[in-house]
Amino acid sequence: MIEFNSCMISLFFSTILIYRGVPMNKFSLREKHVHGTAELPVGFYRMEGITSPTVLDVHWHDEAEFLWVEEGSATFMVDGSLYDLAEGDCVYIPPGELHGGFSLNDSTCTYQAAVFDLAWLASANDEITQRILTPLHKQELILQMPLSSHNRFGRRILARLRRLYRLGRHTQDAARAWRVKAELYLILAEFISDGHFTKCVSDGSSHSRSMERFKPVLVHIENHYMKKIKVYELAAIANMSEGHFCRAFKVQMRQTPVEYLNHYRIQRAASLLQHTTASIVEIAAEAGFEHLSYFIKKFRDRYGCTPAQYRKHAR
């Protein structure tokens, strides 16, 4: 019988991120990954049995996304709003919105997602584009979320999302792109026909303003994580006092600024351990850690093993 320790399990799930479609670029908060192909610009992703405190790193992309839980539960953040999702529950993520996922009551979570460009569904002058797709892209039309499998409408949408996933991942015929596009139209049609949408004008709500303020902060961390970063510098980027910034960041991101920075640095170090021959001392410095002992402690906290053990299993 093969025994798996926590380090091997952590490595396995980080490998899924590389080889199962890369649902996000782990080190780019504005995702640069191309979803799908030129013929079918839709990405289909599945993350299985995630047990870590962060089940989906905070990021954003220009495409829209449906995300639904297949097993377990987790808390997902979309533009500052938090949704506790269990098996069969779903959220829609509008284009450009910061979103991420966090462990809920130490539960494991398996979820699937479909990431798609609303422009792919649009035609220049038709009524669907003018009345539905363009307002969705501008967030003048909001799909009501979250959806639960405990009601009939939620179950209908979940069934269509699962069908969409099967068409995208397991169908290879010449009409695949047509079938996927048709299913996306049918999903949106369900929302429109049942009135599960809200027309709105951006009101600059407080959590939306906070999330917009945090985007340049996260980009700054992405670009400068290898250097010394002070919390007051991040607060200044967000145009907040240090105390207000720390409180708002914790509410929105479910981590303190220092915890988030360390989490990001550790992930970067894990990638370097897998893909370079640099020494552990060099990797610690490259990831922004001044003290090797602190780096090893934080790495063990995250992955359940030392950097050397992680590299050994990676090879």
N, C-alpha and C positions, 0 to 999 in steps of 0.2 A: 504493500500500500504506500502511495506517495503522500508524504506529509507536507502541508503548506504552512509556512509561518507568515506572520503579518507583513514582513518585508516582501515576500514573494507575491502575496495578494495585492499589495500596493503597486508593485511593479506590473502585475497583470493588468490592473485597471488603467494604469498610465499607458500601457501598450495598446489597450483598446482604443484610447484616444488617438493613437497614431494610425492604427490599421483598420478601424471600423468606420472610416469616413471623416474623422476629425471634426466633431461637431463644433469645435471652436479652436482657434489658434490660441494655445494655452498662454502665450506670452504676448498677445496683442489684444488689448481690451476693445479696440475697434477691429472686429474680425475682418481679416483680409482673405480668408479662405473662400474659394469659388465653390458654390453649391451646385452640384449636379454637373451637367454638360451643356454644350451649346444647344443641343437638340432638346434637352430636358433640364432646364435650369431650376431644379428642385432638389434639395438635399434631404435624404432620409437617414435618421440616426437612431441608434438604440444604445443606452447605457444600462448595464445589468448589475444588480446587486451592490450598488454603491453604499458604502458604510462610513465614509469619511465625513467630517463635519461640514465640508463644502461639497455638495453633489453637482454643482454647476457653477464654475467661476463667473463672477460678474463681468459682463461684456455687452457690447451692442453691435448690430450690423444693420445694413440698409434694407434687408429683406424682412418680410413678415414671417411669423412662425406660429404654428400650433404645437403645443407640447402637452402630452398626456401621460399619466402614471399607469403603468401596467401592473406593478406589484409594490407593496409597501406604501410608504408615505414620505413626504418631504414638504418643506416650506419653500415656495418660490416667490421671488421678489420681481415685480414688473413695475418700473418707473416709481419705485418707492412704496407701492402697495404690496402687502404680504398676503399670500394665499396658502393655506394649509391644504395640500392635495393628497388624497388617498387613491387607492386603486379605482380606475375608471373616471377620475376627475381630470379636467382639461383647462388650459389657459390659452388665450390668444395673445401674442406679443406683437404690438405694432412696430413698423419700421423705425429704427433709430432709438428705441427705448433700451436703457440699461436694464438688464435682467440677470438673475442668478438663482441658485438653489442651495438650501441648507438642510442639514439633518433635522428631523423632527422626532423628538423623544427617542433618539438613538436607533430609530428604525432604519432598516435597509430600504433601498429604493431602486426600482427598475422603471425607466421611463423611455418614451420614444418621442421623436420630434420630426416635423416636416417644415423645412425652411424654404420659402419661395418668394420670388419677386412679383409684386403685384402688377408691375408693368408688363410682365409676360402674359398676364390674363387680359390686358387692356387692348382695345382697338381705338384708333385716334378719335373717332367721332360718334361711336355708338352710345346708346342710352345707358348701358350697363357701366361703361367707363365714366360717363359724366355724373351719374346718380350714385354709383356705389364705389367703384375702384379708386377714382381720384379722391373722393372724400375720405375713404379709408386710409389712403396714403398720407393725406394731410391731417389725419386724425380729427376731421370734422364729423366723422362717423365712427362710433366706437362699438365693437361687438361686446355684449354684456358677458362678464366673466366674474368668478369661475363657473364652469359647468360641472354638474355632478351626475354620476350615473344613477343616482337615487330618484331622478325624475325622467319622464319620457323623452323630453327634448334632449337632455344630456346623453341619454342612451343612444338616441338616433345619431347625434354628432359623433359620439365615440365609435359607433359601428362604421360610420363613413370614414373617420380618420384611420381606423384599422384597415379598411379596404384600400384607402389611399396608400398606406404604408406598404401593403402587399403588392399593389400595382407598381409602386416605385422600386421596391427592393427585389421582388421575385418574378416580375414579368419581363420578358425580353422580346416580345413580338414587335413587328414594325409599327404597330399602332400604340405602343406604350405611352409616348408623350401625349397623344390625343386623349387616351384614357385618363391619365393623371390630370390633365387640364380640365377635362369634363368633370372629374370627381371634385376638384377644387371649386369649380363653379357650383356644383350641387351642394357642397358644404356651405358656401356663402349664401346660396339660395335658401337653405334651411333657416339661417338667421333672419334673412329679410322677410320670408313668408310668415314666420312666427313672431316677428316683431322683437327679436332679441338683439336689438341694437339701440344706440342712443345718438341722436344728432346733437352736436355740441360745438361751441366756439371756445378756443383755448382761453382759459381763465387765469392762467399763470398761477395755478394752485401752489401752495407752499411746498408740497413734496415734489412736484414737477420742477419747481425752481431749484430745489436742493439737488435733485438728480442732475440737472443741467450744470449746476456749479461743480459737481463732483467729476464730471467727465474730464475736464482739463487736469484735475488732480490725479486721476487714474492714469492719464496719458503721461503726466510728469513722472509718476512712479515707474511706468513701463520704460521710459527713456533714460531714467537716471537711477534705477535701483542699485546699480553697482557702486554708487557714490554715497556719501553720508547725506541722509535726508532728515531734516528736523521737522517736527510736527508744525511748528510755527510757520515754516516755509509753505507747507501744504495749505494751512489755514489762509495764508496771504493769497495763494492762487485762487482759493474759493471766495476771497473777499469776506472772510468771517473772522471774528475773534477766535483765539485758540480754543477757549472753553466751549464756545458755541459750535465750532467746527467739530470738536471731538464728540460732543453729544449727538449732533446731527449725523455724523459719519457712523456712529455706533447704531443708531436707530435704522438708518438706511441699509447699511452693509452687513449688519449683524456681527461686526468685528470692530475693534478699535483701530485707528490708523496704524499703530505699531504692529498689531496682530496681522492686519492685512498686508503690510509691507513685508513682514517676515514670511508670511504664507507665500507671497509672490516670489521672494528670493529663494525659498526652499524649492519651489517648483522649478525655477530656473536652474538651480544647482542639480536637481535630479536629472534634468535633461542633459546637462553637461556630463554628468557621471555616465550616462548611457552612451553618449555620442562623441565623447572626446577621450583622449588619453592623458589629459592634464591631471596633475596630482591633486589630492584632496585639499591641500593647503591653497593651491592656486585656484581651485574651484570656489572655495570659501571666499577668497578675496574677490574673485570675479563676480560672485553673487552679492557682494556688498557687506559681507561679515568681516569685522575687524578682528574678532577673536575666534580661534579655531574651536575652543571648548564650547563656546556659545552656539556656534554653527552646528556642531555635532549633537548638542542637546536638542536644539530646535528640529533638526532633521529626524532624530529618533522620535520626538513627540509626534511628528507628522507621519512618518512611514513605519515606525515600529522597529527600526533597525539602524545601524550606523551607516554612514555613507559608503564605507568599504564593503559592508555586507550587501548593500543595495547594488553597488557596481558588480560584485561577484555574481549575484543572481541575474543581473542584466546580461551577463555574458554567458 
